[in-house]
Amino acid sequence: MQEIQVKLWDDVHWHEEQGRVPSDETHYLELDGRRVRLDLTSEHGKELASQVSRWLDAGRPEGEEATARLGFKAGSAEAKQFYARLREWADAEDRSAEYKIRHRDGSTSLGNYKYGRRLVRDYEAYLLSQAAAA
């Protein structure tokens, strides 16, 4: 029996310098129907992650249903009403800590709110379920 060893080289080093540097990780990217495999060093993997994290955060996992987006202007009366109701819902669901900003001394003050993506999505899902039930 013959043993075969396969080494993968960092694609960026090879592309830019024809240098052979062993890769540590593999990533796949797809854009406009073009799908590529990238074998990268950890350093190049971190660089890639920092470059595409903005778009990964904005997207949704493949197969996940699209959700309705908020259709109001920030700071409008409609926005203020939406977030007031979100806070009421979050309080009733025992999720107040997800929007209240804690200061170093442990206190929270009125008006210091940060609405995480997950909290807003869950509230939107709640609203959609209420609309479907009506």
Secondary structure, 3 states (H helix, E strand, C coil): CCCCCCCCECHHHHHHHCCCCECCEEEEEEECCEEEEEEECHHHHHHHHHHHHHHHHHCCCCCCCCCCCCCCCCCCHHHHHHHHHHHHHHHHCCCHHHCECCCCCCCCCCCCECCCHHHHHHHHHHHHHHHHHC
